[in-house]
Amino acid sequence: MYSMTGFGRGEYKNGGIELTVEIKTVNNRYLDVSVKCPRVFSAQEDNIRTTLREKLTRGHADIFISFSDKREREKALRLDEACAKAYVSAAERVKQLFPQIADDISITSVLRFNDVIRTEDVSAADEELLTALNCSLDGAIEKLNAMRAVEGKKLEDDMLSRMGVIENLVAGIQKRAPMVAENYREKLEVKMKKILEGVEVDEGRLLTEAALFADKSNIDEELTRLHSHISQFREICREPLVGRKLDFLVQEFNREANTICSKSNDIEVTRLGLALKNEIEKVREQVQNVE
């Protein structure tokens, strides 16, 4: 089981390249990946997202990439011939207009003019940078998943302990349920005797009313399904990716608990039912953190 919350950091230092990848993940219903990187890695953003999607299925992930490149490399220069010709033509025109001024135009002076010589823009990462990126990304994902696994184990232990509490509450409701109809019959008999003031109460009528009440308030099916849900919950927790399954199952828990509370006409069953709903809600909150 993995938590959706985690952090991982991968580093690469070699041959003048220092590159760091940091990944931070938080809860999200679906997988959402945001990449913040220098322009030199812009072309690699899709590959970065694809690599992370192979390891994650849910959550919002922020990827931060930073690097410094201290390698000694030759600079690539480009001559803008059109710009150079324009400068020389302008200089010759000035010479025609002002022949008295000394002519100091030279190749060196032309090269000093703006935009005549331009440094080539290396907008794509070379093989060494890509190697550094991939190594750092793999390292960050590995540490991220290690942290998510540790957090996932804590979530699993907490949810399974709460499942034990839920099981005890269900057992308490199941123990109390058979008494509800009998208590209702006794209360109805006392009430009828008080109203009729000494007139003999029709026992058959009381039994009929009690039977109708028992049928209306019967929660055997709900209790059976809750026991099944508890068993399924424990089985699912053994799987690596459980978030969506548990999310659906907790909804079923809530449905049965709501039905029990709505059918209840007994203070003790209602109290246990509300306590049950409270524990289910705590489990639901934890499930939102699970991938």
HUSULLIN-V291175 format. One record per pair of residues at least 12 apart in sequence whose ideal C-beta (glycine too) atoms are under 10 Angstrom apart, sorted by the first residue. I is the first residue (numbers start at 1). J is the second residue. Records with the same first field share a line. If there is no record, write none. Layout:
BEGIN
I: J / J
END
This chain:
BEGIN
1: 148 / 149 / 151 / 152 / 153 / 154 / 155 / 156 / 157 / 159 / 236 / 237 / 238 / 239 / 240 / 241 / 242 / 243 / 246 / 290 / 291
2: 25 / 55 / 56 / 57 / 58 / 59 / 144 / 145 / 147 / 148 / 149 / 150 / 151 / 152 / 153 / 155 / 156 / 240 / 241 / 242 / 243 / 289 / 290 / 291
3: 25 / 27 / 59 / 147 / 148 / 149 / 150 / 151 / 152 / 153 / 154 / 155 / 156 / 243 / 286 / 289 / 290 / 291
4: 25 / 26 / 27 / 28 / 29 / 31 / 56 / 57 / 58 / 59 / 60 / 61 / 148 / 151 / 152 / 155 / 243 / 288 / 289 / 290 / 291
5: 24 / 25 / 26 / 27 / 59 / 147 / 148 / 151 / 152 / 155 / 289 / 290 / 291
6: 23 / 24 / 25 / 26 / 56 / 59 / 61 / 143 / 144 / 145 / 146 / 147 / 148 / 149 / 150 / 151 / 152 / 291
7: 22 / 23 / 24 / 25 / 62 / 140 / 143 / 144 / 147 / 148
8: 21 / 22 / 23 / 24 / 25 / 61 / 63 / 137 / 139 / 140 / 141 / 142 / 143 / 144 / 145 / 146 / 147 / 148
9: 21 / 22 / 23 / 24 / 64 / 136 / 139 / 140 / 143 / 144
10: 22 / 23 / 65 / 132 / 133 / 134 / 135 / 136 / 137 / 138 / 139 / 140 / 141 / 142 / 143 / 144
11: 132 / 135 / 136 / 139 / 140
12: 67 / 128 / 129 / 131 / 132 / 133 / 134 / 135 / 136 / 137 / 138 / 139
13: 68 / 132 / 136
14: 128 / 131 / 132 / 135
15: 69 / 70 / 71 / 128 / 131 / 132
16: 68 / 69 / 70 / 71 / 72 / 73 / 128
17: 67 / 68 / 69 / 70 / 71 / 126 / 128 / 129 / 131 / 132 / 133
18: 66 / 67 / 68 / 69 / 70 / 132 / 136
19: 38 / 41 / 65 / 66 / 67 / 68 / 69 / 125 / 128 / 129 / 131 / 132 / 133 / 134 / 135 / 136 / 137
20: 64 / 65 / 66 / 67 / 68 / 132 / 136 / 139 / 140
21: 37 / 48 / 63 / 64 / 65 / 66 / 67 / 132 / 133 / 134 / 135 / 136 / 137 / 138 / 139 / 140 / 141
22: 36 / 62 / 63 / 64 / 65 / 66 / 136 / 140 / 143 / 144
23: 48 / 52 / 55 / 56 / 61 / 62 / 63 / 64 / 65 / 137 / 140 / 141 / 143 / 144 / 145
24: 60 / 61 / 62 / 63 / 64 / 140 / 144
25: 52 / 56 / 58 / 59 / 60 / 61 / 62 / 63 / 144 / 145 / 147 / 148 / 291
26: 59 / 60 / 61 / 62 / 289
27: 58 / 59 / 60 / 243 / 288 / 289 / 290 / 291
28: 58 / 59 / 60 / 61 / 288
29: 58 / 59 / 60 / 243 / 244 / 247 / 288
30: 57 / 58 / 59 / 60
31: 49 / 52 / 53 / 56 / 57 / 58 / 59 / 60 / 61 / 291
32: 49 / 56 / 58 / 59 / 60 / 61 / 62
33: 45 / 48 / 49 / 50 / 51 / 52 / 53 / 56 / 59 / 60 / 61 / 62 / 63
34: 49 / 60 / 61 / 62 / 63 / 64
35: 47 / 48 / 49 / 52 / 61 / 62 / 63 / 64 / 65
36: 62 / 63 / 64 / 65 / 66
37: 63 / 64 / 65 / 66 / 67 / 133
38: 65 / 66 / 67 / 69 / 125 / 129
39: 121 / 123 / 124
40: 65 / 67 / 69 / 122 / 123 / 124 / 125 / 126 / 129 / 133
41: 65 / 67 / 124 / 125 / 129 / 130 / 133
42: 123 / 124 / 125
43: 123 / 124 / 125 / 130
44: 65 / 124 / 125 / 129 / 130 / 133 / 134 / 137
45: 63 / 65
47: 130 / 133 / 134 / 137
48: 63 / 65 / 133 / 134 / 137
49: 61 / 63
51: 63 / 134 / 137 / 138 / 141
52: 137 / 140 / 141 / 144
54: 141
55: 138 / 141 / 142 / 144 / 145 / 148
56: 141 / 144 / 145 / 148 / 241 / 291
57: 240 / 241 / 243 / 244 / 291
58: 241 / 243 / 244 / 247 / 290 / 291
59: 148 / 243 / 289 / 290 / 291
61: 141 / 144
63: 137 / 140 / 141
64: 140
65: 133 / 136 / 137 / 140
66: 136
67: 125 / 129 / 132 / 133 / 136
69: 122 / 125 / 126 / 128 / 129 / 132
71: 126 / 128 / 129
73: 122 / 126
75: 119 / 120 / 122
76: 118 / 119 / 120 / 121 / 122
77: 111 / 117 / 118 / 119 / 120
78: 116 / 117 / 118 / 119 / 120 / 121
79: 111 / 116 / 117 / 118
80: 113 / 114 / 115 / 116 / 117 / 118
81: 116
82: 115 / 116
83: 110 / 113 / 114 / 115 / 116 / 117 / 118
84: 107 / 110 / 111 / 113 / 115 / 116 / 117
85: 110 / 116
86: 113 / 115 / 116
87: 105 / 109 / 110 / 111 / 112 / 113 / 114 / 115 / 116
88: 105 / 107 / 109 / 110 / 113 / 116
90: 113
91: 103 / 104 / 105 / 109 / 110 / 113
92: 105
145: 291
148: 290 / 291
149: 240
151: 289 / 290
152: 237 / 240 / 242 / 243 / 289 / 290 / 291
154: 286 / 289
155: 237 / 242 / 286 / 287 / 289 / 290
156: 237 / 238 / 242 / 286 / 290
157: 237
158: 282 / 283 / 286 / 289
159: 233 / 234 / 237 / 242 / 246 / 250 / 282 / 283 / 284 / 285 / 286 / 287 / 289 / 290
160: 233 / 234 / 237 / 283
162: 233 / 279 / 280 / 282 / 283 / 286
163: 229 / 230 / 231 / 233 / 234 / 237 / 253 / 279 / 280 / 283
164: 230 / 234 / 279
165: 275 / 276 / 278 / 279 / 282 / 283
166: 226 / 229 / 230 / 233 / 253 / 257 / 275 / 276 / 278 / 279 / 280 / 282 / 283
167: 226 / 227 / 230 / 231 / 233 / 234 / 279
168: 272 / 275 / 276 / 279
169: 226 / 257 / 271 / 272 / 273 / 274 / 275 / 276 / 277 / 278 / 279 / 280
170: 222 / 223 / 224 / 226 / 227 / 229 / 230 / 256 / 257 / 260 / 272 / 273 / 276
171: 223 / 227 / 272
172: 268 / 269 / 271 / 272 / 273 / 275 / 276
173: 219 / 222 / 223 / 226 / 257 / 260 / 264 / 266 / 268 / 269 / 270 / 271 / 272 / 273 / 275 / 276
174: 219 / 220 / 223 / 224 / 226 / 227 / 269 / 272
175: 268 / 272
176: 264 / 266 / 268 / 269 / 271 / 272
177: 214 / 217 / 218 / 219 / 220 / 222 / 223 / 260 / 263 / 264 / 266 / 268 / 269 / 272
178: 214 / 220
179: 266 / 268 / 269
180: 213 / 214 / 217 / 218 / 219 / 263 / 264 / 265 / 266 / 268 / 269
181: 210 / 211 / 212 / 213 / 214 / 215 / 216 / 217 / 218 / 265 / 266
182: 210 / 214
183: 210 / 265 / 266 / 268
184: 206 / 209 / 210 / 213 / 214 / 217 / 265 / 266
185: 203 / 206 / 207 / 209 / 210 / 211 / 213 / 214
186: 206 / 210
188: 201 / 205 / 206 / 209 / 210 / 213
189: 201 / 203 / 206 / 209 / 210
192: 205 / 206 / 209
213: 265
216: 263 / 265
217: 260 / 262 / 263 / 264 / 265 / 266 / 269
218: 263
219: 256 / 259 / 260 / 261 / 262 / 263 / 264 / 269 / 273
221: 256 / 259
222: 255 / 256 / 257 / 258 / 259 / 260 / 263 / 273
223: 256 / 260
224: 256
225: 252 / 253 / 255 / 256 / 259
226: 252 / 253 / 256 / 257 / 260 / 276 / 280
228: 252 / 256
229: 249 / 250 / 252 / 253 / 255 / 256 / 280
230: 249 / 253
232: 245 / 246 / 249 / 252
233: 245 / 246 / 249 / 250 / 252 / 253 / 283 / 287
236: 248 / 249
237: 290
240: 291
241: 290 / 291
242: 287 / 290 / 291
243: 287 / 288 / 289 / 290 / 291
244: 287 / 290 / 291
245: 287 / 290
246: 283 / 284 / 286 / 287 / 288 / 290
247: 284 / 287 / 288 / 290
248: 287
249: 283 / 284 / 287
250: 280 / 281 / 283 / 284 / 285 / 286 / 287 / 288
251: 280 / 284 / 287
252: 280
253: 276 / 277 / 279 / 280 / 281 / 283 / 284
254: 276 / 277 / 280 / 281 / 283 / 284
256: 273 / 276 / 280
257: 272 / 273 / 274 / 275 / 276 / 277 / 278 / 279 / 280 / 281
258: 273 / 276 / 277 / 280
259: 273
260: 272 / 273 / 274 / 276 / 277
261: 273 / 274 / 276 / 277
END
